[in-house]
């Protein structure tokens, strides 16, 4: 083993271990909506409920199955989910580093590129989330494609198909876009190979495209066939096609790089302006492609891979490109940024002071990242100082008021004939921290998102099952909401809390 490879492996191991240690040292600040939703749905699957029939979700089941399997093996706690996400973030950092090194980026810059994800990406959405699993798989695609020839490499085409199929199983919308990107990349790589003096065997291209597509189809069709057999075609189509295309866009969407009142609390942990402009680095990658094309440079292939898959990743979040969604694709852009910065040092390679400048820039970047990580760690522990022991393990909360609200639910649920409760229009963390059960399939429920017939069906469920508790999240409901009207007619508010207890029949 050469010193070069040995040094890279030791540094990669250190990066992996350091990222895992850092992420698990953060508070268990359970995400109130999206994280709680996914983790609670995983617990429902674990106890035998059927996804898309008994449990409603608008993404493919990959991440839910992962969390359910982890809960089955290690226990149903937030700590288990956060440890899993620590590994996911460590793999993202590791693969950014490995891809940069495979493309010839200097070691210090490659490490800085990886750690930038931990400093400005991870804190944007510090939760257990299918989004980060999707990010990992996007980086896997770039890693597979950027530093190795694709033409005639059947094993690489199969690996790309495995990654695409898995991404579709985690987030179908990202997977579909990245599948198109990989198909375009294989064709672009064949063109680049011809430019570099290769044979330009189009039969090899067709074989690669077919192998990649067939592998992805197997990864998707087999498990989804089981899902459809259990839940039914109509339920799966409603959840995975109709809702994402019609219901979800009606309530979710944001301008490019937006910081709004909902996501603003996370903005101080990152640099929203940097995330907003970071995708522009692909313009430098495009210039690199043109330069390599004209000179028939061997770096053409890697640059094409970063450009094509980077462009596809942008398209994959264009439905709501606020600064949080931009963070989900930032690792791919960081690879492009590291390439561009490294090119600056290559241009100065004949200067005597180039090695010193390269070292100084790397140290400066790494020092700035260390400062940002320290600041983030201190800030998040300041914001979540209240540990709370729950049926879902230790959860760190913002203040004692949340503890009081949850204690009310737990006390009333313990005295009720069932532990059923509904958080409306949605606060899924209630179910996890209080040990209550949602009597409906929907963790998020409201007229604007689900439609009035679905809300009425939930009201009928409350009436039929005599559900003892409802928690109304006041800021997110309208006074004329039919669920709110029903609750006020049939439930009594408990003190000054947001909890309503079913009124005894006369």
Order of alpha helices (4+ residues) and beta strands (2+ residues): alpha-alpha-alpha-alpha-alpha-alpha-alpha-alpha-alpha-alpha-alpha-alpha-alpha-alpha-alpha-alpha-alpha-beta-beta-alpha-beta-alpha-alpha-alpha-beta-alpha-beta-beta
